[in-house]
Amino acid sequence: MKEIKAFVHRNRIADVIHALRDAGFGDLSVVDVLGMLRALDPREARYSTELGERVTAEVKLELVCEDGRVEEAVRLIRENARTGQHPAGWIYVYDVAAAHPIDGDGE
């Protein structure tokens, strides 16, 4: 199994999620983050006094999938997260050593 993490502009995440869900990808998490992507709009960016840098509102998408579907997932993310600027975000792929369900019965 692989974990895919993608950092994309907030205004593109809905299209990315819909494309992945339509293709049958299910284990998705979405988290609002502050990053260093170049802002598409001045309202996306702000100065962080904690970091001492200009930051942009971004979204981190996390997806777990089978090894054989990684290329498809990466393609869908790239196609649907495009903004017209370079780079429009980043996609990282990691190996998952193990995955364990959290059961409700405690056994």
Protein Blocks (a to p, Z undefined) as FASTA:
>chain_A
ZZddddddfklmmmmmmmmmmnopabdcddddddfbdcfbfklpccdfklopacdddddd
dddddfklmmmmmmmmmmmmpgoiacfbdcdddddfbdcdddfklZZ
